[in-house]
Amino acid sequence: MNPAFQPLIDEVAKLKSVSESAVKLIGGINERINKAVADALAGGATAQELADAVTKITAEAEAAIAPLADAVAANTPAAPTV
């Protein structure tokens, strides 16, 4: 391959690593929230405390994920028409 492409190849490799980490985090978030709720309940937390915490965490996660989803959508080429 032409050496002019090496910087792009290196950047794609970095992005792949970041993407894999994001997928792992996003894929496990519900399980982690459920465990935190169970642990909090076992520790005596109230339903209102849990509702407030889950609402805040969910909003923050959605806000963090939105730019990633937007970037993927904006940079995914359209399917070729045949």
C-alpha positions as CSV (number, residue, x, y, z in Angstrom):
1,M,0.0,0.0,0.0
2,N,1.1,3.5,-0.7
3,P,2.8,5.1,2.3
4,A,0.6,8.2,2.0
5,F,-2.2,6.1,3.4
6,Q,-0.3,5.1,6.6
7,P,-1.5,8.0,8.7
8,L,-5.1,7.2,7.8
9,I,-4.6,3.5,8.5
10,D,-3.2,4.4,11.9
11,E,-6.1,6.7,12.7
12,V,-8.6,4.0,11.7
13,A,-6.9,1.5,14.0
14,K,-7.2,4.0,16.9
15,L,-10.9,4.6,16.1
16,K,-11.5,0.8,16.0
17,S,-10.1,0.5,19.5
18,V,-12.3,3.4,20.8
19,S,-15.3,2.0,19.0
20,E,-14.9,-1.4,20.6
21,S,-14.6,0.2,24.0
22,A,-17.7,2.2,23.4
23,V,-19.7,-0.9,22.3
24,K,-18.6,-2.7,25.4
25,L,-19.6,0.2,27.7
26,I,-22.9,0.8,26.0
27,G,-23.7,-2.9,25.8
28,G,-23.3,-3.4,29.5
29,I,-24.9,-0.3,30.8
30,N,-28.3,-1.8,31.6
31,E,-26.8,-4.7,33.5
32,R,-24.6,-2.3,35.5
33,I,-27.6,0.0,36.3
34,N,-29.7,-3.0,37.4
35,K,-26.9,-4.2,39.7
36,A,-26.5,-0.7,41.1
37,V,-30.2,-0.5,41.8
38,A,-30.2,-3.9,43.5
39,D,-27.2,-3.0,45.6
40,A,-28.8,0.4,46.6
41,L,-32.0,-1.3,47.5
42,A,-30.1,-3.8,49.6
43,G,-28.4,-0.9,51.3
44,G,-31.7,0.8,52.2
45,A,-32.1,3.3,49.3
46,T,-35.6,4.7,48.7
47,A,-37.5,4.3,45.5
48,Q,-37.3,8.1,44.9
49,E,-33.5,8.1,45.4
50,L,-33.2,5.3,42.8
51,A,-35.6,7.0,40.4
52,D,-33.6,10.2,40.6
53,A,-30.3,8.5,40.1
54,V,-31.4,6.3,37.2
55,T,-33.0,9.3,35.5
56,K,-29.7,11.3,35.8
57,I,-27.5,8.4,34.7
58,T,-29.8,7.6,31.7
59,A,-29.9,11.2,30.6
60,E,-26.1,11.5,30.9
61,A,-25.5,8.2,29.0
62,E,-27.9,9.3,26.2
63,A,-26.2,12.7,25.9
64,A,-22.8,10.9,25.7
65,I,-24.0,8.4,23.1
66,A,-25.8,10.9,20.8
67,P,-22.6,12.5,19.3
68,L,-21.2,9.0,18.6
69,A,-24.4,7.9,16.9
70,D,-24.6,11.2,14.9
71,A,-21.0,10.8,13.7
72,V,-21.6,7.2,12.6
73,A,-24.8,8.2,10.7
74,A,-23.1,11.2,9.1
75,N,-20.1,9.2,7.9
76,T,-21.8,6.1,6.8
77,P,-21.9,6.0,3.0
78,A,-25.3,5.5,1.4
79,A,-25.9,2.1,-0.1
80,P,-25.2,2.0,-3.8
81,T,-28.3,2.0,-6.1
82,V,-28.4,-0.7,-8.7
